[in-house]
């Protein structure tokens, strides 16, 4: 059988073999993960900016960051800007350093964002987490929402853990246990993760 190429098609295929996914699909519809309008570098800069901040505050800082660079951020523009300029936009010293490190690693080929389609999920995560300020969770969200990869299973995500317990009627699994529980969902674990997130919003429905 040919592997599904879109989230809705993957959801239908997964629902055909997993009753809980079928119930969630019926209740909430197919996964809504539209193509990103951001460049991969822009998406990662934004992810770093938004870490540990409220959406409104982070959005304001990110807007100032873009203005400081004269528009959509690029590695060259980041490295051309003194660190003080990034700090003036509202970035913490750690985040300004992280974005600068990302720019350097994109340009030296450590994180080859121009050829991400040629890298499998594990290799891309391995390269991304080398960057200061980018952990596995940030890399996995990038794979799901920016690159729309279908088989990512973020076992450290609290929402996925909580949603799995709610949807499958058990306690919230620990990350190690969740890793094993996700095996039946291959090669569409991103779809299962999306439905776990939806499950946390469905109190009284499941």
Residue pairs with C-beta under 8 A, 6 or more apart in sequence:
3 187
4 10
4 12
4 13
4 150
4 188
7 30
7 31
7 33
7 148
7 150
7 190
7 191
7 194
8 30
8 31
10 31
10 150
10 188
10 190
10 191
11 21
11 25
11 30
11 31
11 188
11 191
11 195
12 25
12 30
13 188
14 21
14 185
14 188
14 191
14 192
15 21
15 22
15 25
16 22
18 184
18 185
18 192
20 167
20 168
20 195
21 191
21 192
21 195
23 206
24 167
24 195
24 198
24 199
24 202
25 195
27 198
27 202
27 205
28 195
28 198
28 202
31 190
31 191
31 194
31 195
33 144
33 145
33 148
33 194
35 148
36 43
36 145
36 146
36 148
38 46
38 146
39 72
39 74
39 113
40 113
40 116
40 142
40 146
40 147
41 73
41 74
41 75
41 102
41 103
41 106
41 113
42 72
42 73
43 142
43 145
43 146
44 102
44 113
44 128
44 131
44 134
44 138
44 142
45 62
45 65
45 73
45 78
45 99
45 102
46 62
47 134
47 138
47 141
47 142
48 95
48 98
48 99
48 102
48 133
48 134
48 138
49 58
49 61
49 62
49 65
49 91
49 95
49 99
50 58
50 62
51 95
51 133
51 138
53 61
60 90
61 89
61 90
61 91
64 88
64 89
64 90
65 73
65 86
65 89
65 90
65 91
66 72
66 73
67 89
68 81
68 85
68 86
68 88
68 89
69 77
69 78
69 81
70 77
71 77
73 99
75 102
75 103
75 104
75 106
75 107
76 103
76 107
78 86
78 99
78 100
78 102
78 103
79 100
79 103
79 104
79 107
83 96
83 97
83 100
86 96
86 99
86 100
87 93
87 96
91 99
94 132
94 133
95 133
97 132
97 133
98 131
98 132
98 133
98 134
99 133
101 131
101 132
101 133
102 111
102 131
102 132
102 133
102 134
105 111
105 127
105 130
105 131
106 112
106 113
110 127
110 130
110 131
111 127
111 128
111 130
111 131
112 119
112 127
116 124
116 147
119 127
121 143
121 149
121 151
121 152
124 139
124 143
124 147
125 136
125 139
125 140
125 143
128 134
128 138
128 139
128 142
129 135
129 136
129 139
136 154
136 156
137 154
137 156
137 157
140 152
140 154
140 157
141 154
143 149
143 152
143 190
144 152
144 154
144 190
144 193
144 194
149 190
150 187
150 188
150 189
150 190
150 191
151 186
151 187
151 188
151 189
151 190
152 189
152 190
152 193
153 160
153 178
153 179
153 182
153 185
153 189
153 190
153 192
153 193
154 160
154 193
155 161
155 175
155 176
155 178
155 179
155 182
156 175
157 193
159 196
159 197
159 200
160 178
160 193
160 196
160 197
161 172
161 173
161 174
161 175
161 178
161 196
162 172
162 196
162 200
163 195
163 196
163 197
163 198
163 199
163 200
164 172
164 173
164 178
164 181
164 196
164 199
165 171
165 172
165 173
166 199
166 200
166 202
166 203
166 206
167 195
167 196
167 199
167 206
168 181
169 206
173 181
182 189
182 192
185 191
185 192
199 206
